[in-house]
Amino acid sequence: MANFFERLKESRAAAGSPDGVELEACVRNTVAALQSSHTDGNKPGMLLGKIQSGKTRAFLGVIAAAFDEGFDVAVVLTKGTKTLAQQTVNRIANEYREFRDAEELAVYDIMTVPNLTAWEIDGHKLIFVAKKESNNMRRLVKLFAETHPKLAGKRVLIVDDEADFASIRFTKKKGSTEIEQGRIADRIDELRRELTNPAVLQVTATPYSLYLQPEEYETAPGQNFTFEPKRPAFTQLVPIHGGYVGGDHYFGEHDESDPEFYLWHPMTDEELTALKKEDRRRVRTDEALTSKRTEALRHALVTFVTAASIRRLQQQVTGIAQRRYSMIVHVETARASHAWQYTVAQEIIAGMSQAATSGDPIFGELVERSIDDLARSVTAGGYTMPEHDNIVERVKEAFVKSGVVTEKVNSDNDVQALLDENAELRLRTPFNVFIGGQILDRGITVPNLLGFFYGRSPKKMQQDTVLQHARMYGNRPKEDLAVSRFYTTAGNYNALKSVHEFDSALRHAFETGAHDRGVAFVMRDLSNRVIPCAPSKILVSDIVSLRPNGALLPVGFQTKARTELSKLMAKVDALVPSEAIDSKLPVKFKCETAVQILDLIEDAFKFEDGYSFDWEACRAAVEYFSKVASPPEERGDCWVIAPKGRTITRRRAGGRYSDAPLSYQERKAFRSLGGGLPILALLGQDGREEHGWRDCRFWWPVLVAPAQAAPSIFASSIRGNGDDVED
């Protein structure tokens, strides 16, 4: 019967959740790219989405469309937890129920695969789900290599979900310069090598470490590693649907007329410290409703219950089924911290119950503060606030009748016990508070989230890890957003805002085609508090770093012979604006012209052994800084300066190749120029023979990053050609 994708779309539409035109295009373009020469058989593609933005829906569509195009088997790799593996199996089984009932397709957890018959192998499309854990991966490799080698000869699609997690990690062997992969990454590579005709699709919202991989892993002297490609050969963006709530809502520019303006509720570092470990001298639980050190958590809990009460009253008025809601407390990873936070939360909840029962004025004061807080954003959103007394009565009932439930979530087993039939966290009452750490990251679906109390604040924030903490992102009704709150310190908020801005810049670069040259720029912050990923993930990458006013330039080259060089330089001369020649300050011209100039100069240089220059990365940098990172009104432009008559020698007195053609005065002038455009400095060298050249003039190019650009890093195929302009 086939037509898997069309039938999947029909079943989704019948269930009231149709695929949009953009998602269908995303699916079909991804499958086409996987089949094309872009992936070179074994080079991965990338399905890039945002946190909780529908990536699973997208890759399930890709699998269905791939089956229509001749693929026979799909392997889905999930993050190494029972929860996500079970959630994935359940999701696939439900989405593909029609195909399973028609005996066209079968779905298996790798740990429970039966001894497959020829009828099953040849007559069904097969999907195997494996969590990225040693035993699972060992069984997966054995399935294709030993148990059913016939499967290895079929067309197999490997979908690596959360592809930056566990699939990529490198370490140095003790006492050696030799580099080895982590065990999970080794097993994935082993699986790829067992397959005759594989295609690999990486799926993630945090791709930084993957884009920072080299295109190929070259074996250095004394090393014997063989790694399969990890860097994406193409990128397909998962479209953002209309109901998505993400970083733009939490960290974008808003004023008091926007409900998003009220999302962030600042708290002090002292309040956060008081919750990180038990200290009854600092936090007395008998003062849970009055202590300054528990003020933020107290307000968060009371506001969450108040917000959920408001939403349920709004739903009651409009005749909509009343929903249950959730809140997350994510401060530390240690179990002892969770136990302490649970204790404090329980004392606050018990205190509110007692105060409500006894008529203590503190109850009314705390609820009143929360109502005032929420009323601002509800009004800004244009929604109706329920009657004041009705809200107070609902909140009182929630605390008095023990409707506010708290759960510690420390381990995978804890999560398993809390899941519903859809493998999502079960909401027992209308008011559910989950206290935990890492186990709540990546892929765990927390339904109807209204409150997020966040306190993870390491000295260095890894961008890929921190972004995965953002459980408040996802498909959220705008009415819910109007009563949602995010609690964290100013330091954390600003760091998270930087993470959002860097992530948005990366996506914008793909949307505008600025990464079409295959060089992905990943931003980092100037203070170096936010880094893209763990250093172990990019241990074998050749990283080029560009800070504001940093420079890329070729070094260790000789020009071509005089006759050929003269012709090439004449073509460059025709492209250089006359007003830029011998000017003390750069002038503007189009970045396309800068790229043309670099194309010509590339043909003019030959590099000595051990030296090279990544011209493609340089051209990509021009386009990135000009078309993506620059102010909108200046996009597409570039600065150029072209002083002539330089007489730099090819080698310095000590024998090293000259590597500083820019003068101190020029570097100072570039810094004072400011602005957001890149500068292409063309330094006209006389190229005299007595200075080691070919007795012919030439232009020595130096690309200088904009003064106002965010620092950027990218993985280059060349090592050691990024140089920072000196201060």
C-alpha positions in Angstrom: 0.0 0.0 0.0 2.9 2.3 0.8 2.4 6.1 0.6 3.5 6.2 4.2 4.0 9.9 4.5 0.7 10.9 2.8 -1.2 8.5 5.1 0.6 9.8 8.1 -0.4 13.4 7.1 -4.0 12.2 6.7 -4.1 10.6 10.2 -2.6 13.7 11.8 -5.1 15.9 10.1 -7.9 13.6 11.2 -6.7 13.9 14.8 -6.9 17.7 14.5 -3.2 18.3 14.2 -2.4 18.7 10.5 1.1 19.2 9.1 1.7 22.6 7.7 3.0 23.3 4.3 6.4 24.4 5.7 6.8 21.1 7.7 5.9 19.0 4.7 8.6 20.9 2.7 11.1 20.4 5.5 10.4 16.6 5.5 10.6 16.2 1.7 13.7 18.4 1.4 15.4 16.4 4.1 14.8 13.1 2.4 15.9 14.4 -0.9 19.1 15.7 0.6 19.8 12.3 2.4 19.5 10.7 -1.0 21.7 13.2 -2.8 25.5 13.4 -3.1 25.5 16.0 -0.3 25.7 13.2 2.3 28.2 11.2 0.3 26.6 8.0 1.6 27.9 8.2 5.1 28.0 11.9 5.9 25.2 13.0 8.2 22.5 15.6 7.5 21.1 17.9 10.2 17.5 18.5 11.2 17.8 21.6 13.3 14.9 22.6 15.5 14.4 24.7 18.6 13.8 23.4 22.1 10.5 21.5 22.2 9.5 22.8 18.8 8.3 19.6 17.1 11.6 17.9 16.1 10.2 14.5 16.9 7.1 15.1 14.7 9.5 16.2 11.9 11.8 13.2 12.0 8.9 10.8 12.2 7.7 12.4 9.0 11.1 12.0 7.5 11.2 8.3 8.4 7.7 7.8 6.7 8.8 9.7 3.6 12.1 7.8 3.5 10.2 4.5 3.5 8.4 5.8 0.5 11.7 6.5 -1.2 13.2 3.0 -0.8 14.5 2.9 2.7 13.7 -0.3 4.5 14.9 0.2 8.1 15.1 3.1 10.5 17.2 3.2 13.7 16.3 5.9 16.2 18.9 6.7 18.8 17.6 8.5 21.9 19.3 10.1 24.9 20.4 7.3 27.3 17.4 7.2 29.7 14.6 4.7 30.0 12.2 7.5 30.0 13.1 9.0 26.6 13.5 5.5 25.1 10.0 4.6 26.3 8.6 7.9 25.3 10.0 7.5 21.8 8.7 3.9 21.4 5.3 5.0 22.5 5.3 8.0 20.2 6.3 6.0 17.2 3.9 3.2 17.9 1.0 5.7 18.2 1.9 7.8 15.2 2.4 4.7 13.0 -0.6 2.7 14.4 -2.3 2.4 11.0 0.9 0.9 9.4 1.3 -1.5 12.3 -2.3 -2.6 12.1 -2.0 -3.2 8.4 1.1 -5.4 9.0 3.3 -3.0 6.9 5.6 -1.9 9.7 7.0 -3.0 13.1 8.5 -1.0 15.9 10.9 -2.5 18.5 12.9 -1.4 21.5 16.3 -2.9 20.8 16.3 -4.6 24.3 13.2 -6.6 23.4 13.7 -7.5 19.7 12.5 -11.1 19.1 14.2 -13.5 16.7 12.9 -11.9 13.5 11.7 -14.2 10.7 12.2 -13.7 6.9 8.5 -12.8 6.7 9.1 -9.9 9.1 12.4 -8.8 7.6 11.3 -8.8 4.0 7.7 -7.9 4.3 7.8 -5.0 6.8 9.4 -1.7 7.2 11.3 -2.0 10.5 12.1 0.6 13.2 14.5 0.0 16.0 14.7 2.3 19.0 17.9 2.3 21.1 18.9 4.6 23.9 22.5 5.7 23.7 23.8 3.4 26.4 26.5 0.6 26.1 24.3 -2.5 26.4 21.7 -1.0 24.0 24.3 0.0 21.4 26.1 -3.4 21.7 22.8 -5.2 21.0 22.1 -2.9 18.1 25.5 -3.5 16.4 25.1 -7.3 17.0 21.6 -7.2 15.4 23.0 -6.0 12.1 26.4 -7.7 12.3 25.6 -11.1 13.6 21.9 -11.9 14.4 20.4 -10.7 11.1 23.2 -9.7 8.7 20.6 -9.4 5.9 19.4 -6.2 7.6 22.9 -4.6 7.1 22.4 -4.9 3.3 19.2 -3.0 3.3 18.8 0.8 3.0 19.0 2.0 6.5 18.3 5.5 7.9 19.9 6.2 11.3 18.1 9.0 13.1 20.4 10.3 15.9 18.0 12.2 18.2 19.8 14.8 20.5 22.8 14.1 18.3 25.2 16.3 20.3 24.5 14.1 23.4 26.8 11.0 23.8 27.2 10.7 20.0 30.3 12.9 20.1 33.0 12.9 22.7 36.8 12.6 22.6 39.5 12.0 25.2 43.3 11.7 25.3 44.7 8.5 26.5 46.7 8.8 29.7 50.3 9.5 29.1 49.8 9.7 25.4 48.8 12.2 22.7 46.6 9.6 21.1 42.9 10.6 21.0 40.0 8.2 21.5 36.3 8.5 21.2 33.8 7.8 23.9 32.2 4.4 23.9 28.8 5.4 22.6 30.3 7.4 19.7 32.5 4.3 18.9 29.5 2.1 18.8 27.6 4.4 16.5 30.6 4.5 14.2 30.8 0.7 14.3 27.1 0.5 13.3 27.7 2.8 10.4 30.5 0.7 9.2 28.5 -2.5 9.3 25.8 -1.1 7.0 26.1 -1.3 3.3 24.2 1.8 2.4 23.4 4.0 5.4 22.1 7.5 5.7 22.5 9.5 8.9 20.2 12.2 10.1 21.3 14.2 13.2 18.4 15.8 15.1 19.0 18.4 17.8 18.3 22.0 19.0 21.9 22.4 20.2 24.2 21.6 17.3 27.2 23.7 18.2 29.7 20.9 18.8 28.6 19.1 15.6 29.2 22.2 13.5 32.6 22.6 15.1 33.8 19.2 14.0 36.2 19.0 11.0 34.8 17.7 7.8 37.1 14.7 8.0 39.2 13.3 10.8 42.8 13.1 9.7 45.2 10.8 11.5 48.1 12.7 13.0 51.6 11.2 13.5 51.5 8.6 16.2 47.7 8.3 16.2 45.6 5.5 14.8 42.0 6.6 15.3 39.3 6.1 12.6 36.2 8.2 13.2 33.2 8.5 11.0 32.2 12.1 9.9 30.2 14.0 12.5 29.9 17.4 10.9 26.6 17.9 9.1 26.8 17.9 5.3 23.6 19.8 5.0 21.1 21.5 7.4 17.3 21.5 7.2 15.5 23.8 9.6 12.4 22.5 11.4 9.8 25.3 10.9 8.5 27.1 14.0 4.8 26.7 14.4 2.4 29.4 15.4 1.9 28.2 19.0 5.6 28.0 19.8 6.9 29.9 22.9 10.7 30.3 23.0 13.6 32.5 23.7 12.1 35.5 21.8 9.3 35.6 24.4 11.5 35.3 27.4 14.6 37.3 26.2 13.4 39.5 23.4 12.7 43.2 23.5 9.3 43.9 25.2 7.6 46.9 26.9 5.0 47.1 29.5 2.2 46.7 27.0 3.4 43.1 26.2 2.6 40.2 28.6 6.1 38.9 27.9 7.5 41.9 29.7 6.4 40.4 33.0 7.8 36.8 32.5 11.1 37.2 34.3 11.0 37.6 38.1 14.5 38.5 39.4 15.8 36.9 42.6 19.0 37.5 44.5 22.1 35.4 44.6 21.6 35.1 48.4 18.1 33.5 47.9 19.6 31.0 45.4 22.5 30.1 47.7 20.2 29.4 50.6 18.5 26.7 48.5 21.6 25.0 47.2 22.3 23.0 50.4 20.7 22.5 53.8 21.6 25.2 56.3 19.0 25.7 59.0 20.9 28.6 60.5 20.3 30.5 57.2 16.9 29.2 56.5 14.6 28.3 59.3 11.7 26.3 58.0 9.4 27.6 60.8 9.8 31.0 59.1 8.9 29.7 55.7 6.3 32.4 55.1 8.4 35.3 56.3 12.1 34.6 55.8 13.8 36.8 53.2 16.0 33.9 52.1 12.9 32.0 50.9 11.1 35.0 49.4 11.6 34.1 45.8 10.6 30.4 46.1 7.7 31.4 48.3 6.4 33.9 45.7 7.0 31.4 42.9 5.0 28.7 44.6 2.1 31.0 45.6 2.1 32.7 42.2 2.1 29.3 40.4 -1.0 28.2 42.3 -2.6 31.5 41.7 -1.8 31.4 38.0 -3.2 27.9 37.6 -6.4 29.0 39.5 -6.8 31.9 37.2 -6.5 29.7 34.1 -8.9 27.2 35.4 -11.5 29.9 36.2 -11.0 31.3 32.7 -11.6 27.9 31.2 -14.7 27.3 33.4 -16.2 30.5 32.1 -15.6 29.7 28.4 -16.7 26.1 28.8 -13.3 24.6 28.1 -12.2 21.5 30.1 -10.1 22.7 33.0 -6.4 21.7 32.8 -3.9 20.6 35.3 -0.7 22.6 35.5 3.0 22.2 36.5 6.0 24.0 37.8 9.7 23.1 37.8 12.3 23.9 40.5 15.7 23.3 38.9 18.5 24.7 41.1 21.2 22.0 41.5 22.1 18.5 40.3 22.9 17.0 43.7 20.2 14.9 45.4 20.9 16.5 48.7 20.0 19.8 47.2 16.7 18.4 45.9 15.9 17.0 49.3 16.5 20.4 50.9 14.5 22.3 48.3 11.7 19.7 48.7 11.8 20.3 52.5 11.6 24.1 52.1 8.8 23.9 49.5 6.8 21.5 51.7 7.2 24.0 54.6 5.9 26.8 52.5 2.9 24.8 51.3 2.1 23.6 54.8 2.5 27.1 56.1 0.1 28.5 53.5 -2.4 25.7 54.4 -2.2 26.5 58.1 -2.4 30.3 57.5 -5.5 29.8 55.2 -7.2 27.6 57.8 -6.5 29.9 60.8 -7.2 33.1 59.0 -3.7 34.4 59.4 -3.4 37.7 57.4 -0.1 36.5 55.9 -2.1 34.2 53.6 -4.1 37.0 52.1 -1.0 39.2 51.8 1.0 36.6 49.8 -1.9 35.8 47.5 -2.7 39.4 47.0 0.9 40.1 45.9 0.6 37.2 43.4 -2.7 38.4 42.0 -1.3 41.9 41.5 1.7 40.5 39.8 -0.3 38.3 37.4 -3.0 41.0 36.7 -0.5 43.2 35.0 0.4 40.6 32.3 -3.2 39.2 32.0 -4.4 42.8 31.3 -1.5 43.5 28.9 -2.5 40.3 26.9 -6.0 41.6 26.6 -7.5 38.7 28.7 -10.1 38.9 31.4 -9.1 38.5 35.0 -11.6 36.3 37.0 -13.3 37.8 40.0 -10.9 38.6 42.8 -12.7 36.6 45.5 -13.1 33.6 43.2 -9.3 33.5 42.7 -8.6 33.8 46.4 -11.1 31.0 47.1 -9.5 28.7 44.5 -6.1 29.3 45.9 -7.3 28.7 49.5 -8.9 25.4 48.4 -5.7 24.3 46.7 -3.6 24.7 49.8 -6.2 23.6 52.4 -7.1 20.4 50.5 -3.5 19.4 49.8 -4.0 20.0 46.1 -0.4 21.3 45.7 1.7 18.2 45.0 5.5 18.2 45.1 7.6 15.5 43.6 11.4 14.9 43.7 12.8 13.7 40.4 16.3 12.5 41.0 16.7 9.5 38.7 15.4 7.8 35.7 13.5 5.4 37.9 11.8 8.4 39.6 10.7 9.7 36.3 9.4 6.2 35.2 7.2 6.1 38.2 5.8 9.5 37.4 4.9 9.0 33.7 1.4 8.7 32.3 0.3 6.5 29.4 1.9 8.9 26.9 5.3 8.8 28.7 4.8 12.4 29.8 5.0 13.5 33.5 1.7 12.7 35.1 -0.1 15.7 36.6 -1.9 14.2 39.6 -3.7 17.4 40.7 -4.2 20.9 39.2 -1.0 22.1 40.9 2.1 19.9 40.4 5.6 21.0 41.4 8.6 18.9 40.2 11.9 19.4 41.9 15.0 18.0 40.2 18.1 18.5 38.1 19.6 16.9 35.0 16.9 14.2 34.7 14.4 17.0 33.8 16.6 18.1 30.8 16.4 17.1 27.2 13.2 15.6 25.8 11.2 15.2 29.0 7.8 16.6 28.3 6.4 18.6 31.2 2.8 19.5 30.3 1.2 22.8 30.9 4.2 24.5 32.6 3.4 27.9 34.2 6.4 28.3 36.6 10.1 27.7 36.2 12.4 28.3 39.1 16.0 28.2 37.7 19.2 28.4 39.6 22.0 26.5 37.8 24.8 29.0 37.7 28.2 27.5 36.9 31.2 29.7 36.3 31.1 28.6 32.7 27.8 27.9 31.0 28.0 25.4 28.1 25.6 26.7 25.6 24.3 23.4 24.4 23.6 22.2 28.0 22.1 25.4 29.3 19.7 25.7 26.3 18.4 22.2 27.0 17.4 23.4 30.5 14.8 25.7 29.0 11.8 23.5 29.8 9.6 26.6 29.7 9.9 26.6 25.9 7.4 24.7 23.7 3.8 24.7 22.5 2.1 27.0 25.0 -1.3 28.7 24.7 -0.9 32.5 24.8 -3.3 32.6 27.7 -0.9 30.4 29.7 2.0 32.6 28.7 0.2 35.6 30.3 0.4 33.9 33.7 3.7 32.2 33.3 6.8 33.2 35.3 10.5 32.5 35.1 12.5 33.0 38.3 16.3 33.4 38.2 19.1 35.8 39.1 20.1 38.7 36.9 23.5 37.0 36.2 21.7 33.9 35.0 19.2 35.8 33.0 21.8 37.8 31.1 23.8 34.7 30.4 20.7 32.9 29.1 19.8 35.9 27.0 23.3 35.7 25.4 22.7 32.0 24.7 19.4 32.8 23.1 21.0 35.6 21.0 23.8 33.3 19.8 21.3 30.5 19.0 19.1 32.9 17.1 22.1 34.2 15.1 23.0 30.7 14.1 19.4 29.9 12.9 19.2 33.3 11.1 22.5 32.5 9.3 21.0 29.3 7.9 17.7 31.0 7.0 19.6 33.6 5.0 21.9 31.1 3.3 25.0 32.6 5.0 26.3 29.1 5.9 25.9 27.7 2.4 29.7 27.7 2.1 29.7 24.9 4.7 31.3 27.0 7.5 29.0 27.5 10.5 29.9 30.4 12.8 29.0 29.8 16.5 29.0 32.9 18.7 30.4 33.1 22.2 30.4 35.9 24.8 33.2 38.3 25.3 33.5 37.5 29.0 33.9 33.8 28.0 31.3 32.7 30.6 29.2 31.1 27.9 31.0 28.6 25.8 29.4 26.5 23.0 30.0 23.1 24.4 32.2 20.9 26.5 35.8 21.0 25.4 35.8 17.2 25.1 33.4 17.4 22.2 35.7 19.4 20.0 39.1 17.9 21.0 39.9 16.9 17.5 38.6 20.1 15.8 40.8 22.8 14.4 39.2 25.8 16.0 39.5 29.3 14.6 38.4 32.0 17.0 37.5 35.5 15.9 36.9 38.2 18.5 35.9 41.8 17.7 38.7 43.2 15.6 40.2 39.8 15.2 41.8 38.9 11.9 42.2 36.1 9.3 45.2 36.3 7.0 47.3 34.0 4.9 50.9 33.3 6.1 53.8 31.2 4.8 53.1 31.7 1.1 54.9 32.6 -2.1 53.3 34.3 -5.0 53.0 32.7 -8.4 55.4 33.6 -11.2 55.5 37.2 -12.3 53.6 36.8 -15.6 50.6 35.0 -14.1 50.6 37.1 -11.0 50.5 40.4 -13.0 47.3 39.2 -14.8 45.6 38.2 -11.6 46.5 41.5 -9.8 45.2 43.5 -12.7 41.8 41.9 -12.3 41.9 42.7 -8.6 42.9 46.3 -9.3 39.7 46.6 -11.4 37.6 45.6 -8.4 39.2 47.8 -5.8 37.4 51.2 -5.4 39.7 54.0 -6.4 38.8 56.0 -3.3 40.0 53.1 -1.1 43.6 53.2 -2.5 46.0 54.9 -0.2 43.2 56.1 2.0 43.7 56.4 5.7 40.3 55.1 6.5 38.2 52.3 4.8 35.4 52.9 2.4 32.3 50.8 1.9 31.7 48.4 -1.0 29.6 45.3 -1.5 30.6 42.0 0.2 30.1 40.2 -3.2 33.1 42.3 -4.5 35.2 41.3 -1.5 34.5 37.6 -2.2 35.5 38.1 -5.9 38.7 39.7 -4.8 39.5 36.8 -2.4 38.7 34.3 -5.2 41.4 36.0 -7.4 44.0 36.3 -4.7 43.6 32.6 -3.8 44.8 31.7 -7.3 47.8 33.9 -6.8 49.4 32.3 -3.8 51.2 29.0 -3.2 51.9 27.8 0.4 55.0 26.3 1.8 54.9 22.9 3.5 53.1 23.1 6.8 51.3 26.3 5.9 47.9 26.8 4.3 44.9 29.1 4.5 41.2 28.3 4.6 40.0 30.6 1.8 36.5 29.2 1.9 36.2 30.1 5.6 37.5 33.6 4.9 34.9 34.1 2.3 32.2 32.7 4.5 33.3 35.1 7.3 32.9 38.1 5.0 29.4 37.0 4.1 28.5 36.1 7.7 29.6 39.4 9.2 28.2 41.4 6.3 24.8 39.6 5.8 24.0 38.1 9.2 25.8 39.8 12.1 25.7 43.3 10.8 23.0 45.9 11.6 20.0 45.5 9.2 20.5 48.9 7.5 24.1 48.0 6.6 23.7 44.3 5.5 25.5 43.4 2.4 28.2 46.0 2.8 31.8 45.6 3.7 34.7 48.0 4.4 37.8 48.0 2.2 41.1 49.8 2.6 44.0 49.4 0.1 47.3 51.2 1.0 50.1 50.6 -1.6 53.8 50.7 -1.6 54.5 48.2 1.2 57.9 46.6 1.4 57.5 43.9 4.0 60.0 41.1 3.7 58.8 37.5 3.2 60.8 36.2 6.1 61.8 37.9 9.4 65.4 38.1 10.5 65.0 34.9 12.6 63.7 32.9 9.6 59.9 33.0 10.5 57.5 34.0 7.8 56.2 37.5 8.2 52.7 37.4 9.7 51.8 41.0 10.6 51.3 43.1 7.5 48.9 45.5 9.3 50.6 48.4 11.0 49.9 49.4 14.6 48.3 52.7 13.4 46.0 50.7 11.0 44.9 48.4 13.8 44.2 51.4 16.0 42.2 53.0 13.2 40.1 49.9 12.7 39.3 49.7 16.4 38.2 53.3 16.5 36.0 52.7 13.3 33.5 50.7 15.4 30.4 49.6 13.6 29.2 46.1 12.6 30.8 45.5 9.2 33.9 43.5 8.4 37.0 45.1 7.0 38.9 43.7 4.1 42.4 45.3 4.2 44.3 44.9 0.9 47.9 45.7 1.7 49.7 46.5 -1.6 53.1 44.9 -1.5 55.9 45.9 -3.9 57.0 42.2 -3.8 60.7 43.0 -4.4 63.0 40.1 -5.1 65.5 41.2 -2.5 62.7 40.8 0.1 62.1 37.2 -0.9 59.2 37.7 -3.4 58.9 37.3 -7.2 59.7 40.9 -8.1 56.0 41.7 -8.8 53.5 43.7 -6.8 50.6 41.9 -5.1 47.7 42.5 -2.7 48.1 40.8 0.7 44.5 40.4 2.2 43.6 40.6 5.8 40.0 40.2 7.0 39.2 42.0 10.2 36.1 41.2 12.2 33.8 44.0 13.0 34.5 46.0 16.2 30.9 45.4 17.4 30.6 41.8 16.4 30.0 39.1 19.0 33.1 36.8 19.3 32.7 33.8 17.0 34.3 30.4 16.6 34.2 27.9 13.9 35.9 24.7 12.9 38.1 25.1 10.0 39.7 22.5 7.8 43.0 24.3 8.4 44.8 24.6 11.7 46.4 27.7 13.0 45.4 30.4 10.6 43.2 32.5 12.9 45.1 35.5 14.4 43.8 38.1 16.8 44.7 41.7 16.1 46.8 42.9 19.0 45.5 45.4 21.5 
